[in-house]
Amino acid sequence: MNYWIFKVSNRGSYPDTPAKKYVYDNTHSVRVEAGDEFIYLEKRGTKYGLTGGGRVHRVEQRAAKESQRHSVKVQRVFTAHLTDVVWFSKLFDLSTQTIDGRRNRQAVGLPKDLNRIGWSISMPRIGRDQFVCLVNAALDAGPGREQKLDHVPKPDWHVDDSWSLVRQRSRMQTFRVVVLERHNYTCIVCGTRLRSVLDAAHIRSFAADAAQRANPANGICLCTYCHAAYDSGDLAILPDGSVAFNSNLQDDIALKHFSNVSPKERIVWLEGVDHQFLLERVRQE
């Protein structure tokens, strides 16, 4: 699987259909295949930034018509049919002309001159790590345009492995925001409120239960330290607000983390969490 930047501008040589198809010709140095994922980079007037993304469903090709041959080298025209497209709620600005754009570039590690990393071509290919970084940053700036699941009468919390990465991340971003806001951005084990280290952790693991992946009742706010300890089985959280861990634990830092909050205080933070999920986790340990 490859990951692409699909550029969109007012000067497109071929008629694209947003979220449906992206058209290019053989003069591009890239070849897109079914299963590849992409992010839209919009360049219209003063706008320059990421607007959404998804997956390539299939690719068709045809001989170029004479009217489409803007160059003698154009022989074939390709159409990438798209699926699982999610639009970001607002453009993720990457312009060097704005404060937000410069800040966003710095946050995702992009240089001032994007030509240095090969973005001068119409469809630059990027690595998975950079793709994930860009998607996460765009979703953090404003969630994807999906229905708010916590307002649906009978929500479906399923997140399928077959979905595009952008669609998965968009759905899980909603989960993350609901969980962190519910716990007032506080690790329910140690009590830290440093947002840069907070995660929306799963009680039933992401890998084990696809049907509950986006269920906020299956989530708790943990810092990265407590999250790692929770996932490894070094601690468990009980519905009465207490924390169980190995009585032979000799690490002073770990003991301070796990004992920093009283059960009386923690049980208040457990509101909205499925207690059955917590008990299942304890029995697994």
MIRO-939684 format. One record per residue (C-alpha): residue number from 1; residue in three letters; x, y, z. Coordinates in nm, 3 decimals. Layout:
<rs>
+-----+-----+---------+---------+---------+
!   i !  aa !       x !       y !       z !
+-----+-----+---------+---------+---------+
! NUM ! ala !       X !       Y !       Z !
...
+-----+-----+---------+---------+---------+
</rs>
This chain:
<rs>
+-----+-----+---------+---------+---------+
!   i !  aa !       x !       y !       z !
+-----+-----+---------+---------+---------+
!   1 ! met !   0.000 !   0.000 !   0.000 !
!   2 ! asn !   0.118 !   0.350 !  -0.086 !
!   3 ! tyr !   0.018 !   0.688 !   0.056 !
!   4 ! trp !  -0.032 !   0.996 !  -0.160 !
!   5 ! ile !  -0.096 !   1.367 !  -0.156 !
!   6 ! phe !  -0.371 !   1.441 !  -0.410 !
!   7 ! lys !  -0.341 !   1.807 !  -0.505 !
!   8 ! val !  -0.653 !   2.001 !  -0.598 !
!   9 ! ser !  -0.644 !   2.344 !  -0.759 !
!  10 ! asn !  -0.837 !   2.575 !  -0.989 !
!  11 ! arg !  -0.612 !   2.478 !  -1.275 !
!  12 ! gly !  -0.685 !   2.107 !  -1.288 !
!  13 ! ser !  -0.628 !   1.957 !  -1.633 !
!  14 ! tyr !  -0.906 !   1.702 !  -1.587 !
!  15 ! pro !  -1.250 !   1.710 !  -1.421 !
!  16 ! asp !  -1.230 !   1.554 !  -1.075 !
!  17 ! thr !  -1.534 !   1.468 !  -0.867 !
!  18 ! pro !  -1.459 !   1.537 !  -0.500 !
!  19 ! ala !  -1.473 !   1.220 !  -0.288 !
!  20 ! lys !  -1.557 !   1.019 !  -0.600 !
!  21 ! lys !  -1.267 !   1.031 !  -0.845 !
!  22 ! tyr !  -0.927 !   1.185 !  -0.905 !
!  23 ! val !  -0.797 !   1.208 !  -1.261 !
!  24 ! tyr !  -0.436 !   1.226 !  -1.383 !
!  25 ! asp !  -0.229 !   1.124 !  -1.685 !
!  26 ! asn !   0.083 !   0.927 !  -1.769 !
!  27 ! thr !   0.313 !   1.230 !  -1.743 !
!  28 ! his !   0.292 !   1.193 !  -1.366 !
!  29 ! ser !   0.582 !   1.000 !  -1.222 !
!  30 ! val !   0.351 !   0.808 !  -0.989 !
!  31 ! arg !   0.116 !   0.516 !  -1.032 !
!  32 ! val !  -0.173 !   0.482 !  -0.793 !
!  33 ! glu !  -0.321 !   0.139 !  -0.720 !
!  34 ! ala !  -0.635 !   0.003 !  -0.556 !
!  35 ! gly !  -0.598 !   0.003 !  -0.178 !
!  36 ! asp !  -0.369 !   0.306 !  -0.167 !
!  37 ! glu !  -0.466 !   0.589 !   0.069 !
!  38 ! phe !  -0.455 !   0.963 !   0.010 !
!  39 ! ile !  -0.495 !   1.309 !   0.161 !
!  40 ! tyr !  -0.638 !   1.601 !  -0.035 !
!  41 ! leu !  -0.414 !   1.908 !  -0.048 !
!  42 ! glu !  -0.620 !   2.204 !  -0.166 !
!  43 ! lys !  -0.451 !   2.494 !  -0.340 !
!  44 ! arg !  -0.711 !   2.750 !  -0.442 !
!  45 ! gly !  -0.640 !   3.120 !  -0.434 !
!  46 ! thr !  -0.501 !   3.200 !  -0.089 !
!  47 ! lys !  -0.604 !   2.860 !   0.051 !
!  48 ! tyr !  -0.335 !   2.598 !   0.095 !
!  49 ! gly !  -0.400 !   2.305 !   0.323 !
!  50 ! leu !  -0.544 !   1.960 !   0.387 !
!  51 ! thr !  -0.918 !   1.911 !   0.343 !
!  52 ! gly !  -0.982 !   1.536 !   0.375 !
!  53 ! gly !  -0.872 !   1.192 !   0.269 !
!  54 ! gly !  -0.968 !   0.833 !   0.197 !
!  55 ! arg !  -0.881 !   0.525 !  -0.005 !
!  56 ! val !  -0.850 !   0.435 !  -0.373 !
!  57 ! his !  -1.112 !   0.174 !  -0.465 !
!  58 ! arg !  -0.998 !   0.103 !  -0.819 !
!  59 ! val !  -0.806 !   0.266 !  -1.103 !
!  60 ! glu !  -0.917 !   0.284 !  -1.468 !
!  61 ! gln !  -0.727 !   0.408 !  -1.771 !
!  62 ! arg !  -0.811 !   0.518 !  -2.122 !
!  63 ! ala !  -0.640 !   0.666 !  -2.425 !
!  64 ! ala !  -0.608 !   1.044 !  -2.402 !
!  65 ! lys !  -0.830 !   1.246 !  -2.634 !
!  66 ! glu !  -0.662 !   1.509 !  -2.845 !
!  67 ! ser !  -0.825 !   1.781 !  -2.635 !
!  68 ! gln !  -0.670 !   1.629 !  -2.323 !
!  69 ! arg !  -0.318 !   1.620 !  -2.457 !
!  70 ! his !  -0.180 !   1.933 !  -2.296 !
!  71 ! ser !   0.160 !   1.782 !  -2.374 !
!  72 ! val !   0.284 !   1.555 !  -2.654 !
!  73 ! lys !   0.387 !   1.311 !  -2.383 !
!  74 ! val !   0.029 !   1.253 !  -2.271 !
!  75 ! gln !  -0.086 !   0.913 !  -2.398 !
!  76 ! arg !  -0.309 !   0.773 !  -2.122 !
!  77 ! val !  -0.552 !   0.923 !  -1.872 !
!  78 ! phe !  -0.606 !   0.749 !  -1.538 !
!  79 ! thr !  -0.906 !   0.775 !  -1.304 !
!  80 ! ala !  -0.869 !   0.677 !  -0.940 !
!  81 ! his !  -1.214 !   0.593 !  -0.802 !
!  82 ! leu !  -1.230 !   0.680 !  -0.432 !
!  83 ! thr !  -1.401 !   0.537 !  -0.126 !
!  84 ! asp !  -1.417 !   0.585 !   0.253 !
!  85 ! val !  -1.358 !   0.957 !   0.214 !
!  86 ! val !  -1.377 !   1.176 !   0.524 !
!  87 ! trp !  -1.372 !   1.557 !   0.505 !
!  88 ! phe !  -1.200 !   1.747 !   0.782 !
!  89 ! ser !  -1.436 !   1.993 !   0.950 !
!  90 ! lys !  -1.201 !   2.275 !   0.851 !
!  91 ! leu !  -0.902 !   2.318 !   0.625 !
!  92 ! phe !  -0.576 !   2.226 !   0.800 !
!  93 ! asp !  -0.377 !   2.531 !   0.699 !
!  94 ! leu !  -0.025 !   2.471 !   0.566 !
!  95 ! ser !   0.031 !   2.810 !   0.407 !
!  96 ! thr !   0.359 !   2.989 !   0.478 !
!  97 ! gln !   0.165 !   3.315 !   0.453 !
!  98 ! thr !  -0.038 !   3.263 !   0.772 !
!  99 ! ile !   0.050 !   3.221 !   1.140 !
! 100 ! asp !  -0.161 !   2.902 !   1.164 !
! 101 ! gly !   0.000 !   2.760 !   0.851 !
! 102 ! arg !   0.354 !   2.818 !   0.975 !
! 103 ! arg !   0.267 !   2.675 !   1.316 !
! 104 ! asn !   0.103 !   2.368 !   1.162 !
! 105 ! arg !   0.402 !   2.304 !   0.936 !
! 106 ! gln !   0.631 !   2.312 !   1.236 !
! 107 ! ala !   0.400 !   2.080 !   1.432 !
! 108 ! val !   0.403 !   1.812 !   1.160 !
! 109 ! gly !   0.769 !   1.858 !   1.066 !
! 110 ! leu !   0.724 !   2.011 !   0.721 !
! 111 ! pro !   0.991 !   2.250 !   0.589 !
! 112 ! lys !   0.920 !   2.597 !   0.457 !
! 113 ! asp !   1.013 !   2.481 !   0.108 !
! 114 ! leu !   0.807 !   2.169 !   0.035 !
! 115 ! asn !   0.999 !   2.115 !  -0.288 !
! 116 ! arg !   1.282 !   1.988 !  -0.069 !
! 117 ! ile !   1.076 !   1.682 !   0.018 !
! 118 ! gly !   0.935 !   1.620 !  -0.329 !
! 119 ! trp !   0.599 !   1.796 !  -0.300 !
! 120 ! ser !   0.662 !   1.992 !  -0.621 !
! 121 ! ile !   0.511 !   1.713 !  -0.832 !
! 122 ! ser !   0.135 !   1.690 !  -0.875 !
! 123 ! met !   0.092 !   1.372 !  -0.670 !
! 124 ! pro !   0.376 !   1.325 !  -0.422 !
! 125 ! arg !   0.403 !   0.990 !  -0.248 !
! 126 ! ile !   0.468 !   1.003 !   0.126 !
! 127 ! gly !   0.553 !   0.745 !   0.390 !
! 128 ! arg !   0.297 !   0.594 !   0.624 !
! 129 ! asp !   0.438 !   0.769 !   0.931 !
! 130 ! gln !   0.407 !   1.111 !   0.768 !
! 131 ! phe !   0.059 !   1.024 !   0.640 !
! 132 ! val !  -0.058 !   0.928 !   0.991 !
! 133 ! cys !   0.102 !   1.241 !   1.136 !
! 134 ! leu !  -0.080 !   1.466 !   0.886 !
! 135 ! val !  -0.416 !   1.291 !   0.935 !
! 136 ! asn !  -0.392 !   1.304 !   1.314 !
! 137 ! ala !  -0.296 !   1.672 !   1.312 !
! 138 ! ala !  -0.581 !   1.763 !   1.078 !
! 139 ! leu !  -0.833 !   1.569 !   1.288 !
! 140 ! asp !  -0.701 !   1.721 !   1.611 !
! 141 ! ala !  -0.758 !   2.066 !   1.461 !
! 142 ! gly !  -1.118 !   1.973 !   1.381 !
! 143 ! pro !  -1.282 !   1.627 !   1.376 !
! 144 ! gly !  -1.391 !   1.459 !   1.057 !
! 145 ! arg !  -1.741 !   1.525 !   0.929 !
! 146 ! glu !  -1.909 !   1.217 !   1.067 !
! 147 ! gln !  -2.222 !   1.195 !   1.275 !
! 148 ! lys !  -2.162 !   1.243 !   1.647 !
! 149 ! leu !  -2.209 !   0.890 !   1.772 !
! 150 ! asp !  -2.297 !   0.987 !   2.127 !
! 151 ! his !  -2.612 !   1.159 !   1.994 !
! 152 ! val !  -2.735 !   0.861 !   1.790 !
! 153 ! pro !  -3.028 !   0.670 !   1.953 !
! 154 ! lys !  -2.871 !   0.329 !   1.889 !
! 155 ! pro !  -2.510 !   0.399 !   1.799 !
! 156 ! asp !  -2.292 !   0.151 !   1.618 !
! 157 ! trp !  -1.950 !   0.153 !   1.786 !
! 158 ! his !  -1.794 !  -0.080 !   1.530 !
! 159 ! val !  -1.473 !   0.026 !   1.358 !
! 160 ! asp !  -1.374 !  -0.210 !   1.079 !
! 161 ! asp !  -1.018 !  -0.306 !   0.991 !
! 162 ! ser !  -1.117 !  -0.278 !   0.624 !
! 163 ! trp !  -1.193 !   0.095 !   0.653 !
! 164 ! ser !  -0.948 !   0.352 !   0.525 !
! 165 ! leu !  -0.704 !   0.478 !   0.783 !
! 166 ! val !  -0.856 !   0.826 !   0.758 !
! 167 ! arg !  -1.205 !   0.693 !   0.832 !
! 168 ! gln !  -1.078 !   0.483 !   1.123 !
! 169 ! arg !  -0.887 !   0.777 !   1.268 !
! 170 ! ser !  -1.185 !   1.006 !   1.227 !
! 171 ! arg !  -1.415 !   0.770 !   1.416 !
! 172 ! met !  -1.156 !   0.712 !   1.688 !
! 173 ! gln !  -1.097 !   1.086 !   1.719 !
! 174 ! thr !  -1.463 !   1.123 !   1.820 !
! 175 ! phe !  -1.411 !   0.847 !   2.078 !
! 176 ! arg !  -1.099 !   1.020 !   2.209 !
! 177 ! val !  -1.262 !   1.359 !   2.249 !
! 178 ! val !  -1.567 !   1.218 !   2.429 !
! 179 ! val !  -1.351 !   1.015 !   2.672 !
! 180 ! leu !  -1.106 !   1.294 !   2.753 !
! 181 ! glu !  -1.379 !   1.554 !   2.798 !
! 182 ! arg !  -1.582 !   1.320 !   3.017 !
! 183 ! his !  -1.285 !   1.277 !   3.250 !
! 184 ! asn !  -1.204 !   1.650 !   3.237 !
! 185 ! tyr !  -0.865 !   1.573 !   3.081 !
! 186 ! thr !  -0.744 !   1.394 !   3.393 !
! 187 ! cys !  -0.563 !   1.061 !   3.419 !
! 188 ! ile !  -0.797 !   0.858 !   3.639 !
! 189 ! val !  -0.507 !   0.666 !   3.794 !
! 190 ! cys !  -0.246 !   0.930 !   3.885 !
! 191 ! gly !  -0.447 !   1.249 !   3.841 !
! 192 ! thr !  -0.218 !   1.434 !   3.599 !
! 193 ! arg !  -0.383 !   1.694 !   3.374 !
! 194 ! leu !  -0.089 !   1.748 !   3.142 !
! 195 ! arg !  -0.272 !   1.717 !   2.810 !
! 196 ! ser !   0.036 !   1.629 !   2.606 !
! 197 ! val !   0.062 !   1.292 !   2.787 !
! 198 ! leu !  -0.308 !   1.197 !   2.803 !
! 199 ! asp !  -0.458 !   0.907 !   2.605 !
! 200 ! ala !  -0.808 !   0.772 !   2.558 !
! 201 ! ala !  -0.731 !   0.412 !   2.656 !
! 202 ! his !  -0.947 !   0.111 !   2.575 !
! 203 ! ile !  -1.065 !  -0.125 !   2.849 !
! 204 ! arg !  -1.155 !  -0.399 !   2.604 !
! 205 ! ser !  -0.858 !  -0.379 !   2.373 !
! 206 ! phe !  -0.884 !  -0.223 !   2.028 !
! 207 ! ala !  -0.756 !  -0.543 !   1.867 !
! 208 ! ala !  -0.982 !  -0.781 !   2.058 !
! 209 ! asp !  -1.323 !  -0.619 !   2.015 !
! 210 ! ala !  -1.393 !  -0.428 !   1.694 !
! 211 ! ala !  -1.758 !  -0.383 !   1.795 !
! 212 ! gln !  -1.667 !  -0.169 !   2.099 !
! 213 ! arg !  -1.375 !   0.026 !   1.953 !
! 214 ! ala !  -1.557 !   0.359 !   1.934 !
! 215 ! asn !  -1.774 !   0.312 !   2.246 !
! 216 ! pro !  -1.688 !   0.585 !   2.500 !
! 217 ! ala !  -1.805 !   0.351 !   2.779 !
! 218 ! asn !  -1.510 !   0.131 !   2.679 !
! 219 ! gly !  -1.266 !   0.419 !   2.728 !
! 220 ! ile !  -1.082 !   0.578 !   3.018 !
! 221 ! cys !  -0.844 !   0.872 !   3.032 !
! 222 ! leu !  -0.492 !   0.762 !   3.122 !
! 223 ! cys !  -0.152 !   0.924 !   3.093 !
! 224 ! thr !   0.099 !   0.742 !   2.874 !
! 225 ! tyr !   0.275 !   0.599 !   3.182 !
! 226 ! cys !  -0.041 !   0.458 !   3.341 !
! 227 ! his !  -0.173 !   0.351 !   2.999 !
! 228 ! ala !   0.133 !   0.133 !   2.937 !
! 229 ! ala !   0.107 !  -0.016 !   3.286 !
! 230 ! tyr !  -0.265 !  -0.083 !   3.239 !
! 231 ! asp !  -0.220 !  -0.254 !   2.903 !
! 232 ! ser !   0.065 !  -0.469 !   3.035 !
! 233 ! gly !  -0.140 !  -0.585 !   3.334 !
! 234 ! asp !   0.071 !  -0.411 !   3.598 !
! 235 ! leu !  -0.242 !  -0.245 !   3.735 !
! 236 ! ala !  -0.618 !  -0.284 !   3.722 !
! 237 ! ile !  -0.899 !  -0.037 !   3.791 !
! 238 ! leu !  -1.202 !  -0.156 !   3.986 !
! 239 ! pro !  -1.558 !  -0.016 !   3.971 !
! 240 ! asp !  -1.532 !   0.099 !   4.336 !
! 241 ! gly !  -1.253 !   0.339 !   4.237 !
! 242 ! ser !  -0.967 !   0.137 !   4.379 !
! 243 ! val !  -0.655 !   0.039 !   4.187 !
! 244 ! ala !  -0.508 !  -0.309 !   4.217 !
! 245 ! phe !  -0.144 !  -0.382 !   4.144 !
! 246 ! asn !   0.123 !  -0.632 !   4.241 !
! 247 ! ser !   0.186 !  -0.606 !   4.615 !
! 248 ! asn !   0.551 !  -0.692 !   4.555 !
! 249 ! leu !   0.602 !  -0.388 !   4.335 !
! 250 ! gln !   0.925 !  -0.219 !   4.443 !
! 251 ! asp !   0.933 !   0.076 !   4.202 !
! 252 ! asp !   0.880 !   0.399 !   4.398 !
! 253 ! ile !   0.781 !   0.598 !   4.091 !
! 254 ! ala !   0.517 !   0.342 !   3.994 !
! 255 ! leu !   0.383 !   0.327 !   4.349 !
! 256 ! lys !   0.352 !   0.705 !   4.358 !
! 257 ! his !   0.162 !   0.703 !   4.029 !
! 258 ! phe !  -0.076 !   0.428 !   4.129 !
! 259 ! ser !  -0.144 !   0.567 !   4.479 !
! 260 ! asn !  -0.170 !   0.937 !   4.404 !
! 261 ! val !  -0.551 !   0.947 !   4.384 !
! 262 ! ser !  -0.797 !   0.818 !   4.645 !
! 263 ! pro !  -1.067 !   0.565 !   4.544 !
! 264 ! lys !  -1.331 !   0.814 !   4.662 !
! 265 ! glu !  -1.205 !   1.071 !   4.414 !
! 266 ! arg !  -1.151 !   0.820 !   4.134 !
! 267 ! ile !  -1.499 !   0.667 !   4.150 !
! 268 ! val !  -1.644 !   1.005 !   4.050 !
! 269 ! trp !  -1.423 !   1.001 !   3.739 !
! 270 ! leu !  -1.555 !   0.655 !   3.645 !
! 271 ! glu !  -1.897 !   0.795 !   3.559 !
! 272 ! gly !  -1.986 !   0.690 !   3.204 !
! 273 ! val !  -1.751 !   0.390 !   3.210 !
! 274 ! asp !  -1.900 !   0.043 !   3.171 !
! 275 ! his !  -1.823 !  -0.132 !   3.501 !
! 276 ! gln !  -1.868 !  -0.471 !   3.340 !
! 277 ! phe !  -1.582 !  -0.395 !   3.106 !
! 278 ! leu !  -1.364 !  -0.306 !   3.407 !
! 279 ! leu !  -1.452 !  -0.632 !   3.585 !
! 280 ! glu !  -1.380 !  -0.834 !   3.271 !
! 281 ! arg !  -1.037 !  -0.676 !   3.257 !
! 282 ! val !  -0.971 !  -0.763 !   3.622 !
! 283 ! arg !  -1.068 !  -1.126 !   3.566 !
! 284 ! gln !  -0.837 !  -1.145 !   3.265 !
! 285 ! glu !  -0.547 !  -1.035 !   3.483 !
+-----+-----+---------+---------+---------+
</rs>
